[in-house]
């Protein structure tokens, strides 16, 4: 039986990096709310195919696209491919990202180029392409990090730099696209239980202790905020923390 609340009925969404973690949970939540959803992946083709099967089980259309956000052509091209496959684009979720953590003196130029290419340039180009496709009512939602608001220790300089750039991008997009009825917002997850940062990992206890609620969040909790923003009115240029009080 298909269950959906219908708030996004008739909408088409693209979730970059949608094969696992926050991206997969977001794709499924948007489908549950009525949207047809395309997801991109680089290496997780089997996982992406599984997400598509689960989207289709909800009675929605789904498609998996291989696209590397570090490649300028692929980052922008994913938007066109998703729009062609599903007949348009109403919601873009910029979720794909990479994290390289470590001491400042140990970061190589290749690390800097990779992180900025995926986390900043890729998001910019995908947003640019989506804005050209979207009509009034379009939504651009970017996944940031709690580390744009609080960096609790050393080792996060490159990652925090890349994600902080997305705050400026989001606010500028809101100003530039607001007159066309397109909203842009950013969501800052805190410690979230995913394959990349499991709640039972070696550093989990310390991260959980930094939150006000004393626990990791779930990918579904982040997805809930994204889904809200996908349907929200009169909300743009804003930052939303889903971090359990990490930055409180």
C-alpha positions in Angstrom: 0.0 0.0 0.0 1.3 3.5 -0.9 1.2 6.0 1.9 1.9 9.7 1.2 0.7 13.0 2.7 0.6 14.6 -0.7 2.3 17.8 0.2 4.7 17.5 -2.7 2.2 15.8 -5.1 3.2 16.5 -8.7 6.6 17.9 -7.8 10.0 16.6 -9.1 13.1 16.6 -6.9 16.8 16.0 -7.4 18.9 14.9 -4.4 22.6 14.9 -5.1 24.5 12.2 -3.3 21.3 10.3 -2.7 22.4 6.7 -2.4 23.0 6.6 1.3 22.8 8.5 4.6 21.1 11.8 4.7 20.7 11.9 0.9 18.9 8.5 0.8 16.6 9.4 3.8 15.8 12.7 2.1 15.0 11.1 -1.2 12.6 8.7 0.4 11.0 11.3 2.6 10.3 13.5 -0.5 8.8 10.6 -2.3 6.7 9.8 0.7 5.4 13.3 0.6 4.4 12.9 -3.1 7.4 13.9 -5.2 9.1 12.0 -8.0 12.8 11.9 -7.2 16.1 11.6 -9.0 19.3 10.8 -7.0 22.9 11.1 -8.0 25.8 8.9 -6.9 29.4 8.4 -7.9 30.3 4.9 -6.7 27.2 3.5 -4.9 25.2 2.4 -8.0 23.7 -0.6 -6.2 22.7 1.5 -3.2 21.2 4.1 -5.5 19.3 1.5 -7.4 17.9 0.3 -4.0 16.8 3.8 -3.2 15.0 4.0 -6.5 13.2 0.7 -5.8 12.0 2.1 -2.5 10.9 5.3 -4.1 8.9 3.3 -6.7 7.4 1.1 -3.9 5.9 4.4 -2.6 4.1 4.8 -5.9 6.5 7.5 -7.2 8.9 7.6 -10.1 12.6 7.4 -9.3 15.8 7.5 -11.3 19.4 7.0 -10.4 22.1 9.1 -12.2 25.8 8.7 -12.0 27.3 12.2 -11.5 30.5 13.3 -9.8 30.0 16.7 -8.3 33.7 17.3 -8.6 33.3 17.4 -12.3 31.9 20.7 -13.5 30.1 19.3 -16.5 28.6 16.4 -14.5 27.5 18.6 -11.6 25.5 20.9 -13.9 24.5 18.1 -16.3 22.7 16.1 -13.5 20.0 18.8 -13.4 19.2 18.5 -17.1 19.3 14.7 -17.0 16.9 14.6 -14.0 14.6 17.1 -15.6 14.5 15.2 -18.9 13.9 11.9 -17.1 11.2 13.1 -14.8 9.7 16.0 -16.8 10.9 19.1 -15.0 12.5 20.2 -11.7 10.9 21.8 -8.6 13.2 20.9 -5.7 17.0 20.6 -5.7 18.7 19.2 -2.6 22.4 19.9 -2.6 23.5 17.0 -0.4 26.6 15.6 -2.1 29.7 16.5 -0.2 33.1 15.2 1.0 34.9 15.8 4.2 38.7 15.8 4.7 39.6 16.4 8.3 43.1 16.8 9.7 45.7 19.3 10.9 46.1 22.4 8.8 49.7 21.7 8.1 48.9 18.2 6.7 46.3 19.3 4.1 47.6 18.9 0.6 46.6 21.0 -2.4 44.8 17.9 -3.8 42.7 17.8 -0.6 41.8 21.5 -1.0 40.9 21.1 -4.6 38.8 18.0 -4.1 36.8 19.5 -1.1 36.2 22.9 -2.7 35.3 21.3 -6.1 32.6 19.1 -4.6 31.4 21.1 -1.7 31.5 24.6 -3.2 31.9 24.6 -7.0 29.6 21.6 -7.5 26.9 23.1 -5.4 27.2 26.4 -7.2 26.9 24.9 -10.6 24.1 22.6 -9.7 22.2 25.5 -8.2 22.9 27.6 -11.2 21.5 25.0 -13.6 18.5 24.3 -11.4 17.6 28.0 -11.2 17.6 28.2 -14.9 15.1 25.3 -15.0 12.8 26.1 -12.1 9.6 28.1 -12.3 7.9 30.0 -9.4 7.6 27.7 -6.4 11.1 26.2 -6.9 13.1 25.3 -3.9 16.9 25.0 -3.5 17.9 23.3 -0.2 21.5 22.8 0.6 23.0 20.6 3.3 25.6 22.5 5.3 27.0 21.5 8.7 26.9 22.5 12.4 30.6 23.3 12.0 29.7 26.6 10.2 28.4 27.8 13.5 30.7 26.0 16.0 34.0 24.4 15.3 34.7 22.4 18.6 38.3 21.6 18.0 41.2 21.5 15.5 41.2 19.5 12.3 38.1 21.0 10.6 39.5 24.0 8.8 39.0 22.8 5.2 35.6 21.2 5.8 34.3 24.2 7.7 35.6 26.6 5.1 33.8 24.8 2.3 30.5 24.5 4.1 30.6 28.1 5.4 30.8 29.3 1.7 27.4 27.7 1.2 25.8 30.0 3.7 26.8 33.0 1.6 25.7 31.2 -1.5 22.3 30.4 0.0 21.6 34.0 1.1 22.7 35.3 -2.3 20.5 32.9 -4.1 17.6 33.9 -2.0 18.1 37.5 -3.0 18.7 36.8 -6.6 15.8 34.3 -7.1 13.2 35.6 -4.7 11.6 37.8 -7.3 11.0 34.7 -9.4 9.3 32.9 -6.5 12.2 30.5 -5.9 13.4 30.0 -2.3 16.9 29.0 -1.1 17.7 27.7 2.4 20.4 25.7 4.1 20.2 23.0 6.7 23.0 22.4 9.2 23.1 18.8 10.5 24.9 18.0 13.7 26.3 14.6 14.6 24.1 12.3 12.5 24.2 8.5 12.6 25.4 7.5 9.1 27.9 5.2 7.5 30.4 8.0 7.5 29.9 9.0 11.1 28.2 6.1 13.0 26.7 6.6 16.4 28.8 3.7 17.7 32.0 4.9 16.1 35.2 5.6 18.1 34.5 9.4 18.3 30.8 9.2 18.8 30.7 9.6 22.6 32.5 12.9 22.4 30.4 14.2 19.6 27.1 13.2 21.4 28.3 14.9 24.6 28.7 18.2 22.7 25.0 18.3 21.9 22.3 19.6 24.3 20.3 16.4 24.0 23.2 14.0 24.5 22.7 11.9 21.4 23.3 11.5 17.7 20.5 12.5 15.3 19.1 10.4 12.6 19.2 10.9 8.8 15.4 10.9 8.9 15.3 13.9 11.3 17.4 15.9 8.8 15.2 14.7 6.0 12.1 16.0 7.9 13.5 19.5 7.9 14.4 19.3 4.2 10.8 18.1 3.4 9.4 21.0 5.4 11.5 23.5 3.4 10.5 21.8 0.1 6.9 22.8 0.8 7.3 25.9 2.9 6.1 29.4 1.9 7.7 32.7 2.9 10.9 31.0 4.1 14.1 31.8 2.2 17.7 32.8 2.8 17.6 31.1 6.2 19.8 28.6 8.1 18.2 25.7 10.0 20.1 23.7 12.6 19.2 20.0 13.0 22.0 19.5 15.5 20.5 18.6 18.9 21.8 21.9 20.3 25.4 21.4 19.2 25.7 25.1 18.4 23.6 26.3 21.3 
